[in-house]
Amino acid sequence: MPWSSGGRKRRALLLVGGLLAALALGLALGAEAAPDHYRAPRIDQRRLILRLHDLPLGFLNFTSEEGNESDEPLCERLTHPTDTPPRLARFVLDFHPRRCVALYESSFALPGEPPPPALVGTGAMALGSAEATDRGWALVPVLLGRLLRRGALRSAATRTRVGDATRLFHVGKLPYPLRFWGHAASFLAWRSANTLAVVMTIGDSFGQADAFASELAQRQQTHVAKPTPYTAAERFDGEIGLEDPAIDIPVYWLGRNFKPGGGLPPNRLYESGFFGRATPETSEGLLTEAPMAPLMVSYDNIWLNTWTPATWSVFADSRTAHIVTTWKCTRTRTMPLAEGNATIFGGYDRNFKRCPSRAPDVFTAWVDVGGVTVVVNSPPAPDFIETVNPYGSFKGMEAIVRALRVRP
């Protein structure tokens, strides 16, 4: 269960996922064949885009699909839906180009460094001939313009030179949900031999966005000039949230890879985040979201929410905290620890009047240790209770509690 920064942002993330789909201009059709004289390049275009480690510390892979742990860039064929401008449709039909895009979101800034853009996009399209590249280069404003409102994209002057030709575009009135990340977007596009590439940066000013776009384009060009595989290890961002220099509380975790044995499955660190403050439980229409802790660490089947003494009441007084833990049929088990104690709660997905004969199948734990309280597998919402989890037992909770340790 990955952590969420709130319903509004979650919905915005899902909508920005449309940015990636828009870059693809629809779903792959591929009905017509490219001309006989044209041969598309055989290259994994993930090798041509910005990698996570090219960005300043604090950036995370952007994923538009909750639970997507692969963080794979989106690499597909361009297509021509019915509203495609004729010149662009002809280009797509003639060359069936493929492209790769990825988005990265900033989670924190480093002290003393210029504030980074809130959102960075990167894209590349390798083509198989000078003719195809010439036509694609001429269509760059059309391609980018399809992501935005009509007339929002405008050319801007730049001294940046990348590859063989460079163009800069500004967007000052960002559509929702892009404006969630800032007020100014810069698109720096360039041509390098038969490859077209683009970097997008969104920030609070064009000066900020332009400066980062220029720097990041130069970094991406090193991959365009000398492609190398973009590995899963390079994409891993699960620990980045724990590198935030603003963290001022103990970070309890299970390591990058949790392997308890005893028939319990291994679990890999999925994501983490430090928010510095607690967010109360919120209700919007029929949707209620649990309180958000100052620090969250998530694994495949385990999520750890760390609360300070000053923020504990935000959770303890919520509806989310009271489900299962206060119900009639819930069983509890206490565990003394070297630096504190833990209470494990085992119950059911409802507050039964007559307790079921079956074993409990909903488990959570409250661990008081090191001056903080770590809540293990808290329900994501008062009306969302998970009953299928390989750690859903007293044995599983005890293994987690005993393995908790401070991250160096």
C-alpha positions as CSV (number, residue, x, y, z in Angstrom):
1,M,0.0,0.0,0.0
2,P,1.9,3.1,-1.2
3,W,1.6,6.3,0.8
4,S,-0.6,9.0,-0.6
5,S,-0.3,12.8,-0.2
6,G,-4.0,13.4,-0.2
7,G,-7.0,12.9,-2.5
8,R,-6.5,16.1,-4.5
9,K,-3.0,15.3,-5.4
10,R,-3.7,11.7,-6.1
11,R,-6.4,12.7,-8.6
12,A,-3.9,15.3,-10.1
13,L,-1.3,12.6,-10.5
14,L,-3.7,10.4,-12.3
15,L,-4.7,13.2,-14.7
16,V,-1.1,14.1,-15.4
17,G,-0.7,10.5,-16.5
18,G,-2.7,11.8,-19.4
19,L,0.4,13.8,-20.4
20,L,2.2,10.6,-21.1
21,A,-0.8,9.3,-23.1
22,A,-1.0,12.5,-25.0
23,L,2.6,12.3,-26.0
24,A,1.7,8.9,-27.6
25,L,-1.2,10.6,-29.5
26,G,-3.5,7.7,-28.6
27,L,-3.1,4.0,-28.6
28,A,-0.9,2.1,-31.1
29,L,-2.7,1.4,-34.3
30,G,0.0,0.5,-36.8
31,A,-2.3,-0.5,-39.7
32,E,-0.3,0.8,-42.6
33,A,3.3,-0.1,-43.3
34,A,6.1,2.5,-43.6
35,P,7.5,3.1,-47.1
36,D,9.8,0.4,-48.4
37,H,12.8,2.8,-48.5
38,Y,12.5,3.6,-44.8
39,R,13.9,1.5,-42.1
40,A,13.2,2.5,-38.5
41,P,16.2,2.3,-36.1
42,R,16.3,-0.7,-33.8
43,I,17.2,0.9,-30.5
44,D,15.7,0.7,-27.0
45,Q,14.7,4.4,-26.7
46,R,14.8,4.2,-23.0
47,R,18.6,4.6,-23.5
48,L,18.0,8.1,-24.9
49,I,16.1,9.8,-22.1
50,L,17.1,11.4,-18.8
51,R,17.7,9.0,-15.9
52,L,16.7,9.5,-12.4
53,H,20.4,10.0,-11.3
54,D,20.8,12.8,-13.8
55,L,18.5,14.9,-11.7
56,P,19.3,16.6,-8.3
57,L,18.8,14.5,-5.2
58,G,15.1,14.6,-4.2
59,F,13.5,13.6,-7.5
60,L,11.2,10.6,-7.7
61,N,9.9,8.6,-10.6
62,F,6.5,9.9,-11.5
63,T,3.9,7.1,-11.8
64,S,0.4,7.8,-13.0
65,E,-0.8,4.3,-11.8
66,E,-1.1,3.6,-8.1
67,G,0.7,0.4,-7.3
68,N,3.0,0.6,-10.3
69,E,6.3,-0.5,-8.8
70,S,8.3,-0.8,-12.1
71,D,8.5,2.9,-12.7
72,E,9.1,2.1,-16.4
73,P,9.2,4.9,-18.9
74,L,6.4,4.9,-21.4
75,C,7.7,3.7,-24.8
76,E,5.1,3.3,-27.6
77,R,4.4,4.1,-31.2
78,L,2.9,7.4,-32.3
79,T,-0.5,7.1,-33.8
80,H,-3.1,9.4,-35.6
81,P,-6.5,9.7,-34.0
82,T,-9.2,11.6,-35.9
83,D,-8.3,15.0,-34.6
84,T,-4.6,14.8,-35.6
85,P,-3.5,17.7,-37.9
86,P,-3.0,16.5,-41.4
87,R,0.8,17.1,-41.6
88,L,1.3,15.2,-38.3
89,A,-0.9,12.4,-39.4
90,R,1.1,12.1,-42.7
91,F,4.3,12.0,-40.7
92,V,2.9,9.2,-38.5
93,L,1.7,7.2,-41.5
94,D,4.9,7.6,-43.4
95,F,7.3,6.6,-40.7
96,H,5.4,5.0,-37.7
97,P,7.8,6.6,-35.3
98,R,8.3,5.3,-31.8
99,R,9.2,7.5,-28.8
100,C,10.0,7.1,-25.1
101,V,8.9,9.6,-22.3
102,A,9.3,9.7,-18.6
103,L,8.3,12.2,-15.8
104,Y,10.1,12.9,-12.5
105,E,8.6,14.8,-9.5
106,S,10.6,16.7,-7.0
107,S,10.0,15.7,-3.3
108,F,12.4,18.0,-1.6
109,A,15.1,20.7,-2.2
110,L,18.7,20.6,-0.9
111,P,19.7,23.5,1.5
112,G,21.7,26.1,-0.2
113,E,20.8,24.9,-3.7
114,P,18.5,26.7,-6.2
115,P,15.0,25.3,-5.9
116,P,14.5,22.6,-8.5
117,P,11.6,22.4,-10.9
118,A,8.6,20.7,-9.4
119,L,8.1,18.4,-12.4
120,V,10.6,17.3,-15.1
121,G,9.7,15.5,-18.3
122,T,12.0,13.9,-20.8
123,G,11.4,12.4,-24.2
124,A,13.2,11.0,-27.2
125,M,12.3,9.8,-30.7
126,A,14.9,8.1,-32.8
127,L,14.2,8.1,-36.6
128,G,15.7,6.2,-39.4
129,S,16.6,8.9,-42.0
130,A,17.4,12.5,-42.4
131,E,14.1,13.0,-44.3
132,A,12.1,11.6,-41.4
133,T,14.1,13.7,-38.9
134,D,13.6,16.9,-40.9
135,R,9.9,16.4,-41.0
136,G,9.7,15.5,-37.3
137,W,11.8,18.5,-36.4
138,A,9.4,20.8,-38.3
139,L,6.5,19.3,-36.4
140,V,7.9,19.7,-32.9
141,P,5.6,22.7,-32.0
142,V,2.6,20.7,-33.2
143,L,3.6,17.6,-31.1
144,L,4.1,19.7,-28.0
145,G,1.1,21.9,-28.6
146,R,-1.2,18.9,-28.5
147,L,-0.5,18.6,-24.7
148,L,-1.8,22.0,-24.0
149,R,-4.5,24.5,-24.7
150,R,-4.6,26.0,-28.2
151,G,-2.2,28.9,-28.5
152,A,-0.6,28.3,-25.1
153,L,2.8,27.2,-26.5
154,R,5.0,30.1,-27.7
155,S,8.6,30.2,-29.0
156,A,11.2,31.8,-26.8
157,A,14.7,33.0,-27.4
158,T,17.6,30.9,-25.9
159,R,21.4,30.8,-26.0
160,T,21.4,27.1,-25.2
161,R,22.8,24.9,-27.9
162,V,22.3,21.2,-27.8
163,G,23.0,18.8,-30.6
164,D,22.6,20.1,-34.1
165,A,19.6,22.5,-33.6
166,T,17.8,23.7,-30.5
167,R,14.4,25.4,-29.8
168,L,12.8,26.7,-26.6
169,F,9.1,27.0,-25.9
170,H,7.3,28.6,-23.0
171,V,3.9,28.0,-21.5
172,G,2.6,30.5,-19.0
173,K,-1.0,29.4,-18.6
174,L,-0.7,25.8,-17.6
175,P,-3.9,23.7,-17.8
176,Y,-5.1,21.7,-14.8
177,P,-3.6,19.6,-13.4
178,L,-0.1,20.7,-14.6
179,R,-0.5,24.0,-12.8
180,F,-0.5,22.0,-9.6
181,W,3.3,21.9,-10.0
182,G,4.0,25.5,-11.0
183,H,3.2,28.6,-13.1
184,A,5.7,28.3,-15.9
185,A,6.8,25.5,-18.1
186,S,9.8,25.4,-20.4
187,F,10.1,22.9,-23.3
188,L,13.6,22.6,-24.7
189,A,13.7,20.6,-27.9
190,W,16.7,19.7,-29.9
191,R,17.9,17.6,-32.8
192,S,20.9,15.4,-32.7
193,A,21.7,13.6,-36.0
194,N,18.5,11.5,-36.5
195,T,17.2,11.8,-33.0
196,L,14.7,14.3,-31.6
197,A,14.6,15.0,-27.9
198,V,12.9,17.2,-25.4
199,V,13.1,18.2,-21.8
200,M,10.2,19.8,-19.9
201,T,10.6,21.6,-16.6
202,I,7.8,23.2,-14.6
203,G,8.5,25.7,-11.9
204,D,7.5,29.1,-10.5
205,S,9.3,31.2,-13.1
206,F,10.7,30.9,-16.6
207,G,14.1,31.8,-15.4
208,Q,14.1,28.8,-13.1
209,A,12.6,26.5,-15.6
210,D,14.9,27.6,-18.5
211,A,18.0,27.2,-16.4
212,F,17.2,23.6,-15.4
213,A,16.0,22.7,-18.9
214,S,19.3,23.8,-20.3
215,E,21.3,21.9,-17.8
216,L,19.2,18.7,-18.1
217,A,19.2,18.8,-21.9
218,Q,23.0,18.7,-21.9
219,R,22.9,15.7,-19.5
220,Q,20.3,13.9,-21.7
221,Q,22.4,14.6,-24.8
222,T,25.2,12.4,-23.3
223,H,22.7,9.5,-23.5
224,V,21.6,10.4,-27.0
225,A,25.3,10.6,-28.1
226,K,26.2,7.4,-26.3
227,P,23.2,5.2,-25.4
228,T,23.5,2.8,-22.5
229,P,20.8,0.6,-20.8
230,Y,18.6,2.4,-18.3
231,T,18.5,-0.3,-15.6
232,A,16.0,-1.0,-12.9
233,A,18.7,-0.2,-10.3
234,E,19.0,3.3,-11.8
235,R,15.3,3.8,-11.6
236,F,15.0,2.7,-8.0
237,D,13.7,5.6,-5.9
238,G,12.3,3.9,-2.8
239,E,15.0,5.3,-0.5
240,I,15.2,8.8,-1.8
241,G,12.5,10.1,0.5
242,L,14.7,9.1,3.5
243,E,17.6,11.2,2.2
244,D,15.7,14.4,2.9
245,P,18.0,16.6,5.1
246,A,14.9,18.1,6.8
247,I,14.2,14.8,8.6
248,D,14.5,15.5,12.3
249,I,13.0,12.4,13.8
250,P,14.2,8.8,14.0
251,V,13.6,6.8,10.9
252,Y,12.5,3.3,11.7
253,W,12.5,0.9,8.8
254,L,13.1,-2.8,7.8
255,G,16.0,-2.2,5.5
256,R,15.8,-2.0,1.7
257,N,15.0,-5.7,1.5
258,F,13.1,-7.3,4.4
259,K,13.6,-11.1,4.5
260,P,12.1,-12.5,7.7
261,G,12.0,-16.2,6.8
262,G,9.8,-18.6,8.7
263,G,7.5,-18.9,5.7
264,L,6.9,-15.2,5.4
265,P,7.7,-13.7,2.0
266,P,10.5,-11.1,1.4
267,N,9.4,-7.5,1.0
268,R,11.3,-4.8,-0.9
269,L,11.2,-1.1,0.0
270,Y,8.7,0.5,-2.4
271,E,8.6,4.2,-1.5
272,S,9.2,6.7,1.3
273,G,8.4,10.3,2.2
274,F,8.9,12.9,4.8
275,F,6.3,15.6,5.1
276,G,7.4,17.3,8.4
277,R,3.9,17.7,9.6
278,A,0.8,15.6,10.1
279,T,-2.3,16.0,7.9
280,P,-5.7,15.3,9.6
281,E,-8.2,12.8,8.3
282,T,-10.2,14.3,5.5
283,S,-13.6,13.6,4.0
284,E,-14.7,14.7,0.6
285,G,-18.1,13.5,-0.5
286,L,-18.1,9.7,0.0
287,L,-14.3,9.5,0.1
288,T,-12.5,9.6,3.5
289,E,-8.8,9.4,3.7
290,A,-6.7,8.4,6.7
291,P,-4.5,11.0,8.4
292,M,-1.1,11.4,6.9
293,A,1.9,10.9,9.2
294,P,5.0,13.1,9.2
295,L,7.1,10.1,7.9
296,M,6.0,7.2,5.8
297,V,7.9,4.1,4.6
298,S,6.2,1.6,2.4
299,Y,7.1,-2.0,1.3
300,D,5.1,-4.3,-1.0
301,N,2.9,-5.5,1.8
302,I,4.0,-3.4,4.7
303,W,3.5,0.3,5.4
304,L,5.0,2.2,8.4
305,N,3.7,5.5,9.5
306,T,5.8,7.3,12.1
307,W,4.1,9.8,14.5
308,T,5.8,12.2,16.9
309,P,4.4,13.0,20.4
310,A,3.2,16.3,19.0
311,T,1.4,14.8,16.1
312,W,0.1,11.5,17.7
313,S,-3.3,12.9,18.5
314,V,-3.9,13.6,14.8
315,F,-4.0,9.9,14.3
316,A,-5.2,8.7,17.7
317,D,-8.3,10.9,17.6
318,S,-9.2,9.9,14.0
319,R,-11.9,7.4,12.9
320,T,-9.1,5.4,11.1
321,A,-7.3,4.8,14.4
322,H,-10.4,3.5,16.1
323,I,-11.5,0.9,13.6
324,V,-10.3,-2.6,14.4
325,T,-8.3,-1.4,17.5
326,T,-11.4,-0.6,19.6
327,W,-13.8,-3.3,18.3
328,K,-15.4,-6.0,20.4
329,C,-13.8,-9.0,18.8
330,T,-10.3,-7.7,18.3
331,R,-7.6,-9.6,20.1
332,T,-4.4,-7.8,21.4
333,R,-0.9,-9.0,22.1
334,T,1.8,-6.8,23.8
335,M,5.5,-7.1,23.1
336,P,8.2,-5.6,25.3
337,L,11.1,-4.1,23.3
338,A,14.5,-3.0,24.4
339,E,13.6,0.7,23.9
340,G,9.8,0.5,24.3
341,N,6.8,-1.7,23.6
342,A,4.4,-2.7,21.0
343,T,0.7,-3.7,20.8
344,I,-0.5,-5.9,18.0
345,F,-4.2,-5.8,17.1
346,G,-5.8,-8.8,15.4
347,G,-9.4,-8.4,14.3
348,Y,-11.9,-8.5,11.4
349,D,-13.2,-6.2,8.7
350,R,-16.4,-5.5,10.7
351,N,-17.3,-4.8,14.3
352,F,-19.3,-8.0,14.9
353,K,-21.8,-8.4,17.7
354,R,-21.1,-12.1,17.8
355,C,-17.4,-12.9,17.2
356,P,-16.6,-15.2,14.3
357,S,-15.1,-18.6,15.0
358,R,-12.4,-18.1,12.4
359,A,-9.0,-16.6,13.2
360,P,-8.6,-12.8,12.9
361,D,-7.6,-11.7,9.4
362,V,-7.0,-7.9,9.9
363,F,-3.8,-6.9,11.7
364,T,-2.1,-3.7,12.7
365,A,0.4,-2.7,15.3
366,W,1.3,0.4,17.4
367,V,5.0,0.4,18.3
368,D,6.3,3.0,20.9
369,V,10.0,3.2,20.4
370,G,12.7,5.8,20.3
371,G,10.4,8.7,21.2
372,V,8.0,8.1,18.3
373,T,5.1,5.8,17.5
374,V,5.3,3.6,14.4
375,V,1.9,2.4,13.2
376,V,2.3,-0.8,11.1
377,N,-0.3,-1.4,8.4
378,S,-2.8,1.2,9.5
379,P,-6.0,1.0,7.4
380,P,-5.8,3.5,4.5
381,A,-9.2,4.8,5.4
382,P,-11.9,4.0,8.0
383,D,-14.0,2.3,5.2
384,F,-11.0,0.4,3.6
385,I,-9.9,-2.6,5.6
386,E,-7.5,-5.1,4.0
387,T,-8.0,-8.8,4.8
388,V,-5.5,-10.3,2.4
389,N,-1.9,-9.8,3.4
390,P,0.8,-12.4,3.9
391,Y,1.7,-10.6,7.1
392,G,-1.9,-10.7,8.4
393,S,-1.2,-12.7,11.5
394,F,0.3,-12.3,14.9
395,K,3.4,-14.1,13.6
396,G,3.7,-11.7,10.7
397,M,3.2,-8.6,12.9
398,E,5.7,-9.9,15.4
399,A,8.3,-10.4,12.7
400,I,7.9,-6.8,11.5
401,V,8.0,-5.4,15.0
402,R,11.1,-7.3,16.0
403,A,12.9,-6.2,12.8
404,L,12.2,-2.5,13.1
405,R,15.4,-0.5,13.4
406,V,16.7,3.0,13.0
407,R,18.1,3.8,9.6
408,P,21.6,5.1,9.8
